[in-house]
Structures are given as C-alpha cells and as structure tokens.
Amino acid sequence: MAEKDAKFGAVLPSFDEGNYRIYDVSLAIGFCLCFTVGLPGNILALKYFLSKTKRSLSTHLYTATCCIDTCSSVAISLPIAAVLFNQRNLGVMAHPILCSSWFLLFLFLQQMSMFLVLLMALSRTLAIIYPFYRLNKRAVLLSIPGYTGYWITWALLKFHSAKPTFHTKLNPFCILRSDDALVGLVYDINYWCTTG
C-alpha cells in the first residue's frame, strides 16, 4: 500500500522491508568502503600537504579540502552505514541533540567541500586565462572563514526553532525542519544557489 507524504501530499512508493534490506546493506557496504579507502587516503594526502615547506595557494586549498574530506569520511559514512546495517534504527542517533548536530555537520561538510572545489576551480581558471596575474592568496584564504560565517548565519536563521524529524521507513536519516515557511523557502533558495 502506498503512503502519502504529510508535508507535500505526494504518494510515496510502498515500503517492503525485504526488498529494501538488500539495498540498505549494499549502501552500507558502499559507505564502509568509502570510509576504508577515504580516511587513509585523505590522511596521507593531508600529511603530504602539511609537510611541504613552500605553501602556495593550491597547497592551502588542498590542505583544507583534505581536512573536510577526512571529517566527511568519519562523520558521514560511519553513522549512515550504522543506521542502514541496523535495519534503519537510529540507535544513539535518536537523541535530539546528537541528531541535530549530525544533520548540521552533514550540511556544513557538504557545502564547504563544494565551496573549496569552487575556489580551486576559480583559481586555476584565472591562472590559465591570466597567466601573469597573481591572485591575492590572503583574500582567497579569508573567503573560507567568511563562507563559514555566512553558512552559520543561514543555519541559525533556519534552524533556531527547528525540531529534529526522525527517519521514516523511506528516509533512514534524521533531519531538521523549520516551522517557518518563509525562512525555510529563503534558506532553500540560498542552499540551491550556493550548492549549484
């Protein structure tokens, strides 16, 4: 029997425990592989970039990207894999503060990773188009804490009164939803603009 989504009224596909279990285990194994390969790889790359004596702009950006990706390997892959292996039971992630913190950390790591890739792409593009132009390394690096502050401001605006919404059978993750529709809409537009 199909379910109806409470917020949007959309008809959701029926949930059959047996059929979804194989997908859950496959996804969980994929997340474990991402963790197993991603964590050592990012730590080795981070060690390499930190050992360089000449710190160019690209070295700083790669170092920041390795830090974000290392955190993503631990903070995102393991909790999701644990929930999927545990038949979509949140376990310790069911605590409202832990759930809310994880969701905000997930969003931050996701958006910061994209922002750092954007900075690398822009700096390389400018270096190719204008080979004799020197980018202001300090200004580019200051944009990272600037974007972090921008993200925190938007997160506080949307989630200051939000309560965690725990997973449903179709969504094994915990999320935060704001009750204020206008703030939620403006946040979503901002999210779509900053993540592409």
C-alpha positions, -999 to 999 in steps of 0.1 A, spaced: 0 0 0 14 34 -9 20 60 18 11 97 14 38 123 23 24 146 51 41 177 40 37 177 2 8 152 -2 29 132 -27 22 95 -30 53 76 -18 61 41 -30 52 13 -7 79 1 17 86 -35 17 112 -45 44 125 -75 25 132 -56 -8 148 -26 9 171 -46 31 193 -57 3 197 -21 -9 204 -9 27 231 -35 31 246 -26 -3 246 11 5 261 5 40 289 -16 25 295 12 0 297 38 28 321 14 47 343 12 16 343 50 13 354 52 49 380 24 45 396 40 14 388 77 20 401 81 55 436 67 50 439 83 16 429 117 29 452 114 59 481 105 37 473 134 14 470 158 44 503 146 57 519 153 24 505 188 20 514 197 56 550 186 50 555 210 21 577 239 30 566 261 2 529 269 9 513 281 -23 476 289 -26 469 255 -41 487 238 -12 465 256 13 433 248 -6 443 211 -9 450 210 28 416 225 36 399 201 12 417 171 28 406 182 63 370 185 51 371 152 33 387 134 63 359 147 86 333 136 59 348 101 59 343 98 96 312 119 104 291 110 74 300 75 63 300 57 96 267 69 111 248 63 79 263 29 75 254 20 111 218 31 106 215 11 74 231 -20 89 208 -17 119 176 -20 98 171 18 98 170 21 135 188 53 146 202 39 179 223 66 196 215 90 167 179 91 180 190 116 207 177 150 195 209 169 202 231 143 185 207 141 156 205 179 151 243 182 155 249 154 129 225 170 104 241 204 107 276 189 104 265 169 74 252 201 57 283 221 66 308 195 53 288 190 21 286 227 13 322 235 25 335 207 2 318 223 -28 330 257 -19 366 246 -17 363 229 -51 348 261 -64 378 281 -51 403 256 -66 385 257 -100 383 296 -100 420 300 -90 431 276 -118 408 292 -144 422 326 -136 457 313 -137 451 299 -172 432 329 -186 455 355 -170 489 337 -166 507 369 -153 481 379 -128 489 370 -92 459 361 -71 458 376 -36 464 344 -15 452 361 17 419 372 2 412 337 -12 420 320 21 399 346 41 369 336 20 369 302 37 361 316 72 339 342 55 318 314 39 318 295 72 303 326 89 278 330 61 268 294 64 264 296 102 242 327 98 219 309 74 218 277 95 209 297 127 182 316 108 166 284 95 172 260 124 169 282 155 134 269 162 136 236 143 130 203 160 146 171 147 124 150 125 134 114 128 136 90 100 106 74 84 107 40 67 116 56 34 142 81 49 166 65 73 183 98 83 174 124 108 168 159 95 158 193 109 128 211 95 119 247 103 83 255 111 86 290 95 77 285 58 91 318 46 125 313 63 126 277 50 119 289 14 146 316 16 170 292 31 163 266 4 168 292 -24 201 302 -7 211 265 -4 203 258 -41 223 289 -52 254 280 -31 255 243 -39 247 246 -76 
